Amino acid sequence: MKSSVSIQGYIQREIFFCDRVYRLPRFSEDKESYFSKLDEIIAKENVQAVFPSHPQEITLFDDYDHHLSIPFALPESEHFDILLDKVSTYEWLIEQGLSHYIPTYFTFKTHTELKHLIQNELKNEKELVVKDTSGHGATGFAILTSHKNFIKAIEQQRSRVFAFDDYLESNNTHWRMVMKNLGKLEFSVDVYVHDSKTVISVPRERTGVSNGLVLDGTVLRHNELIEISSTIAETLIDNEFLNLQFMKEDG
């Protein structure tokens, strides 16, 4: 059996399945030290492949390619730059005739624009979700609701919930997107693609999620999700692994 080495350990329980654990310098603060330490571990442990375990490491795609001589598990795609932005990804899928898989969303920069959306296009929604257009799902994530429901959220110890008026008074000015808060169920699908064809697609019901990361899930055979995820994955990447997440909107 091959030994396993954790170089990040972002999810605490993963540590118990590793033979050894190392802590690396933050690549966001000192990229050279990050790769220097990583190369040291690769040589010491005879590591044969690197599996990035945190969404923010996706930004190191080109760096992995130039610094490492061993394989790393990030997808190969002619559209990699597009995939780093949610809106660009949605627009690309729409161009490919897959608009029926895109959630209803609106983009905004100023809170004047957001207020207009709340009062018009989204006026019938009790809860709205706001998130950054770039980064992984949890980046900039906020749930907006009425003051009454905000108080209830505090009592229920729900995090990232804000009253509409309070959020509108904040000073954020970067591009974000807003959509209605979709209810459960929520699914993740792990897909492996080779030569632009899906090799395997494994759906999971997301039963435990924290800050956008799945802590618990149940693997299930869901033929519709297998078909949909295969179509989307083959549109986005040429080789390697991809994780897609699904929720239902209006059925």
N, C-alpha and C positions, 0 to 999 in steps of 0.2 A: 504494500500500500504506500502511495506517495505521501510524504509529509505535507502539511499545510501551514502556511505562514500568513498571518494577518499583518498588513502594513498600515492599517488605519484603525479598524475596530470601532467604527462609528456607532454600530448597533451593539450594545453591550453583550447581548447573549451570544453573538457570533464568536466571541473570544473563547468560549468553552469548547468550540469545535476546532480550535487551532492548536497545533503543537507548540508554537511560539508566537509571541506578539511583540511588535516593534512600534515605537512612536517616531514619526517622521517630523521634520520641520514643516511648518505651514507653507505650502507652495505659493499661497497668496502673498506671503511676506518675504520669502527668500527662495526663489525657484531653483537657483543653483545648488543651495544646500539640500533642498528636497531631492534633486536627482543624484547628488553625490552620495547621500545616505542610501537612497534606493539602489544605486549601483553596488554599494557596499553589501547590502543585504542579499542582492541577487547573486553576487559572487560567493558569499559565505554559505548560503543555503542552497546553492545550485538551483535557483528558481527557473522554471521553464516557461512560465507565462504569467502575465500580470492582468488581474481583473480589477479595474477601478471600481470602487464601492460607494462613491458619493457623486451625486449629479454634478457638482461644481468641478470635478476633475475632467469633465468633457472638454472644458476650455483648454486642456493641456494636449489635445489631440496631436497637433503638429510637433509639440515638444517631445511626446513619447516617440514619435516617428524618428526624430533626429537624435534622441539621447539613448534609446534602448536598442539592443540587438536581438531581443527576444520578442515573441508575439505579445500583443496587448489586446484585450477584448473590448474594442470600440468599433462601432459599425463603419464600414466603408461606403461612401456615398458620393455621387457627383453633386449632390445638393446639400453638403454638410453645413455650409454657412446658413442656408435657409432653415435648417433644423434647429438652430440655436435660438430661434425666435418663434413664439407661438403663432403670431399673426401671419408671418411669412409661410409657416408650415401649412396653416389653414388655407391661405390663398393658393399655395401650390396644389393642395389636394382638390380644391375647387376647380382649378384649371384642368386637372386630370379627370374631371367628371364625378368626383366623390363628395359633392356638396351635402348630400343627405347624411353624411357622417360628421358634419361640423356643427357644434353647438351654436345657439344664437348668442351673439356677443356684440359689444360695442367698445370702441377704443376711445380714450380721452387722455388729455394731458393736464388741463386745468380743472379745478373743482367747480368752476362756472359751467364747464361742459358736463361734468358729472351731475351737477344739480339739475341741469336741463334734462338729462337722460332719466334721472329718478322721477322727475315730475311729468314726463311725457311717455317715452317708449317703455319704461319699466314701472309705471305708476301703480300697477296692480300687484306688484310683488312684495311680500312681507319681508323677505330676506334677499339680499344681493351678495354676490361674491365679487371681490376686486382682487386682482393679482397682477404682477408685473408681466409684460409681454415676453421678456427674456428670462432665462434661468429655469430651474425646475419648478414643479407645481406649487411648492410651498413658499417660493420667493415672493415677498410682498403680499402674502395672502391675508385677506381680511373679510369678515362677514359683516355686512351693514344691515341694520334693522331699526325698528322704532325704539324710542326711549323705554317704553314699557317692556318690550321684549329684551332689551339690553339689560335691564335690571334682573329679569328672569335668568338670563344667561350668567350673570354674576352669581346668583344663588345656586345655579346648577354647575358652577365652576367650569363653564365653557370658555375657552381661550380664543383670542383673536376676534371677538365680537365687539362691534362698536355701534353706537347710536349714529344715525344718519348725520344729524347736525354737528356732532362732535368730530366726526371724520372730515366733514366738509371744512372745518376750521383748521385742519392741519395744513402744512406747507409743502406737501409733495407736489412736484411739478414734472416728474418723469412719465413716460408713456406707460399706461396701464390699460387693462381691459376689465369690463364689468359684464356680468351675466346673472341670470336668476340662479338661486341656490337649488341645485338639483338634489333630489332625495336619493336615498338608497334604493336599489342595490348598486354597489360599485365593484368593478372587476379590473384586474390586471391580466394582461396576456403577454407571456414571454415567447418571443419568436426568434427562430434561427433561420437565416437566409443564406443561401450559397448560390452564386452565379444568378442572382436576381430571382431565385425561386425558393419558396418556403420549404424548409426541410421538416420543421416541427413547430407547432403552435400549441402552447399550454395555458389555458385560461385558469384563473384563480379568482374566487370571490374574496374581496378584501374585507376581512372581518375585524381587523385591528390596524388602525392607521394613526400615526402621530407625526404632526408637522410634515405631512405629505409623504412620509416613509412608511412602507407596509411592515408592520410588526407581526402580523398573523394573517393567514389566509387558508382557504380550502381549495385544493385542486379539483376541478370538475370538468366533465366532458360537455362542452357547450358548442354544438356544431355551428350555430350562427356566428358566435364570436370567433371561432376558428377560421371560418370563411372570410369574415370581415377583416380580421387582423392580418390574414395572409395577403389579402388584396392591398391593404394600406401599406404593410411592410415592404412589399415588392415595389410599390410606388416610391418609397422613400429611400431605401438602401439597396446596395448591391450584394454585400456580404456581412457576415457576423450577426451579432445579437441586437435585439431591439425590444424594449418594453413599451407596451401601449396600455392606456387606461381608458375604461369605458363607464359611462353612466347613461341612464335612459332619460330622454326629454320628450314629454308628451307622448309616451308609449314607444 
